[in-house]
Amino acid sequence: MKTIYGLEKFNAADFKAPIVVAIGTFDGVHLAHQLIIKKAVAAAKRAKGVSVILTFYPHPRQITNPEKIPALLTSIKHRLDLIAKLKPDVCLVAAFKKRLAQMSAEKFVQKILIEQLNVNTVIIGDNFSFGKNKSGDINFLKAYASKAGFKLSVISALKKSKIIISSSLIRNLVESGKLDQAAGLLGRRFSVLGTVVKGDSRGRVLGYPTANVDPHQEALPPDGVYAVKAKINNRWYGGMLYIGKRMTFYEKADNRAIEANLFNFNRYIYDQVIELVFIKKIRNDKKFNSAQLLKNQLQKDKTHAMEIIKKEFDANHC
């Protein structure tokens, strides 16, 4: 997949083939998003054309309604990694700024879809809206497509157990700790991408050195200890992950810590990107009366996590 940052850098003439565009923010790249993207890839193949996934960064609501921007399920890097797995030809990342937010629906279609992208086919979900104040809807786009001569494919909402799959629903499931339900709608286990940063080395002192992670996204499961898989430099490792405010050592902590203890791992990985895949919660966060009591619990946590991970690795051959 070729990634292009900026609408102005896309030149339809470079491809010399029909352009099939799927449009959406695609936060989480869940099953419904995957269906839209797969439809675009398949349509482009049938037309011997080019599949283009048009997404936006930052999240449009950060510009249009910053007070109500949701906690994101995926960072832009994570989103692009997940989209790439579906094998479109191009992912076009449009910078969502005030100019784009203030653009009328008609201008969006004329200037971007027709003049800039020279679309042959547009594929969208049935809740898609666009243009200033969301003035463009499915009916508007259908009418314009008929007039302008491009094809429009509207994908109906995808349901699972009669529930419409959406990023907001998955976000609520993740943040309430219902990770198995979230995984069923994502089409994979929930994961977090982050950068390994320096911590206070308390884990090392306790005999459980941790990679302190600065997450690239905001949506996180509740505080506690989890069995996880960790991906570093395209290799998988088992581990246990702590999310919380380290109550045993700090009366008050401003921020939640994210600390991963990786099994059979001893490498310098500061400043590297790590993906943490949540398998199962082991226990809730709690305050221990001494470092030794915490250490004793960590040994139990590790034993439990290793049992969970062995089953997971055996099942998925990771």
N, C-alpha and C positions, 0 to 999 in steps of 0.2 A: 504493500500500500504506500502510495506517495502522499505525504502530508504537505499541504500548502497553507501557510498562515497569511490571511488577508485576501479579501475578495479581489482587490486590484491586481493581485499576482496570478490570478487564474485567467488563462487565455484559452477559450474554447477551440480556437483555430489550431492550437498546438496538437490537439488530439485527432483531428480529421475523422471523427466518428460521431454518431449520435450520442448526446449527453443525457443520461438518466440520473436524476437527482432525487435523493431522499433527504428531507429536511426535518430537523428537530434538535433540541438541546441534548437529548439522549443521556441525561444524568443517570448513572447506574447501568446503562446498556442492559436493561432487563429483558425478559422474554418478548414483551410487546415491541420494544425497540429493535430487538434482534430480528423479529419478523419483518418489520419495515425495511431494514437494511438488506436482509436476504432477498426480499422482493425486488429491491433495486438491482442487486447483483444479478439475479436471474433475468430480469427484464433487459438489462444491458447485454447479457450474453445472447439472448434471443435476437436482439436488434444489432448484434455485432458492434455494440457501442461501448461507452465508458461509464462505469458506475461511479457517481460522485456523492459522497455523504457530506451534506452541508450542516455544520453544527456551529454553535456560538460560544464565545468566551469573552468576558465573563458571563455568568448566568444572567439572562436578560433582566431578571427581577432586581439584580444588583443596581441596575440603572433606572428601571421604571418604578420600583418600590423597594428601596434598600432596607426599610424597616422590617419588611416581611420576607427577606430572602431566606430560603430554607437551608438547613444544614445539608451540604451536598454529600451524595453517596460516593462520588468519584471525583478526583482531581482531573484536570484536563489531560495530564499524561496518562493516568489510569484509564480514562475514557477512550483515548486514542489507542491504547494497547488493546482494549477489549474490542473496539471496532475493527482493528486490524485483523483480529482472529476470524472475522467474517469475510475477509478477503475482497473488500471493494477495491476498485482501482485507485481512487483518490479520496482523501478526507480533506475537505476545505473548511478551515477554521476561520469564521468571520468574527472580526473584532466588534463586539456589541457595545457601541458607544452611543452618546446622545443623538448623533446624527442619524444612526440607524433606527433608534427608538422613535424618533420623530418623523420618520419616513412614512408617507401614506401607503396604504395597501396597494393602490394602483401603481405608485412609483416603484414599490418593492418588486412587483411583478415585471413591470416594463424595464426598469433599469438593471435589476439584478438577474432575474430569471431569464428574461428574453435577450437583452442587449449584452450583459456580462457573461452569462452562462450558456446562452443559446440552447435552451433546453429542448429536448425532444419529448421527454417524459418527466413528470413530477410525481413523486410518491410520498404520501403523508399519512399520518394517523387521523382518525375522524374527529379528534379534539383539537386539531391544529388551528391556530389563529395567528395573525401577523399584522404588521402595520401599526401606525400610531393608534393608541388606545384599543388595540386588538380589533381594528375596524375591518380587517380582512378575515373572512371565514370560508368554509368549504363551498358554500353557494357562490360567493364572490369569485373564488378561484375556478370553479366549474365554468362560470360564465366567461371569464377571461380566457380560459384555455380553449373554449370553443371558438372565440373570436380570434385569438392569436395563432391557433393551429398547433398547440402542443397537447400531448396526452396527459391526462390526470388519473391517477389511481389512488383511491382513498381506502385505507386499511381499517376495517372495523376494530373496535376495542377488543383486545384479547382478554379472555376471562379464564380463571382457574377456580374450580368449585363455585362457579356463579359469581365470583368477585372479579371486578375489573382490575387488571394489573396496572399499577401506576407507581411512579417514583415516590410520591407522598405516602402511599400505603406502605411501601417497603421501608421507607425512612422511619415510619412509626413502629414497624415491627422490629427493626434493628435497635432503635433507641429504647424499646421496651423489653429487649432481650429475647425476642421470639425469632431466634436465628434460623431454626429449621424452616419456619414458615417463610422467612425472607428468602432463604436459599431456593425454595420451591418456585418463587416468583422471579428471582434473578436468573435461574437456570444454572447456578453455581453457588458455592458457599460465599458468604459475604467476606470481603477482604479489604484491607487498608494498605495504601501505599504511603511510605514515609521515608524520611531521611534519618540516618543514625547520627545522633549527637552525643556530646559528652555529658555524663551525669555526675552524681556525687560518689560513685563507686561503692555504695553501701552493699549492693548485691555481691560484689567481688569479696568484700570483707566477710559476708555471711557464707561464702562458698558457692554462691549462685550468681556468677557474673551476668550482667544484663546488657543488652543493646537498648539504649534509651532512644525512643523514636519520636520524631516530630512529624505528626501526620500531615499529609497534603490535603486532607478533606476534613469536614467537620462532623459528619454523622458517625457516632460510635456507640457500641453496645454499653450497657450499664457497667458500673464499677464491679471488679471481681477478678478472678483468676480463670484463665481459659487455656485449653489445649489448642495449639495452633500448628500450622505448617508455615514455614518461612522460606521465601525465595530470595536468594542473593546471587547475582551473577549467573542466573539461569540454573541454579542448583537448589534443590529442596532440602530442608532440614526440619526435624521435629523440634518442638519447644513448648514452653508454657509462657503465657503472657499475663502481665498484671496491668490493670487499669484502675487508677484510684489516686487518692491524695496522701498516701503513705502515712496513715494515722498513727502507726507505731512510733514514728520518728518526729512527726510534726503535729503540733497542736492545731495549726491552721496552715493550709497550703492554698496558694492562689490558683494553681493550675493542677489539672489531673495529669499524673505521670503515666506514660505508656512504656513499659519495660518488658523486653522479651529475653528469656533465658533459653538459649538454643542448645540442644543436646549434642554432645560429641562435636563441639565447635570451639575453636580457639584461634580466631583470626582478627586482625585489625581492620575494622570496617567503618570507622568514622567517616561521615560525609557521603556514604554510599546509600543508594536507594534500596529499601527492603519492602517486600510485599508480605503481609501477614494475613493468613487465611484462618478464620475462626472456625474451629471444628465443634467444640462443645465447652460450655461453662463448667468449671470444676466446683467453684464455691464463690460466695459473696465476699466482698472486702470486709475486713474487720481489724480492730486495733488489738495488738498483742501487748501483754504487760512487760515483755522483755524481748531482746533480740534473739535469745536462745529459744524461746517459745515459737517465735516466728520461723527460725531455722528448722525446728522440728516439723512445723507445719509444711514448710517448703519441700521437705523430703517426701512427705505424704503426697503433696501436690504433684511432684515430679513422677512418682510411681504411678499415680492415677493417670497423669497426662500421657506417659509412655504407653500405657495399656490402650488408651483411646487412639493414639497416633498409629500404633502398630496395626490396628484394625483398619484405620483409614488408608495407610500406605499400602496394605495388602489388597484393599478393595480397589484402589485407584492406580497402583503401580507407579507412584510418584517417586 
